[in-house]
Amino acid sequence: MGTLSLSSKGFIYFTLLGL
């Protein structure tokens, strides 16, 4: 469960950085 939450947060962060 924790891994999923971390993955989602990481993905969003990466998207924001890419933008």
C-alpha positions as CSV (number, residue, x, y, z in Angstrom):
1,M,0.0,0.0,0.0
2,G,2.7,2.4,1.0
3,T,4.7,1.6,-2.2
4,L,1.7,2.5,-4.3
5,S,1.3,5.9,-2.6
6,L,5.0,6.7,-3.0
7,S,4.9,5.7,-6.7
8,S,1.9,7.9,-7.3
9,K,3.6,10.9,-5.6
10,G,6.9,10.3,-7.4
11,F,5.0,10.1,-10.8
12,I,3.3,13.4,-10.1
13,Y,6.6,15.0,-9.0
14,F,8.3,13.8,-12.2
15,T,5.5,15.1,-14.4
16,L,5.6,18.6,-12.7
17,L,9.4,18.6,-13.2
18,G,9.1,17.6,-16.8
19,L,6.5,20.3,-17.4
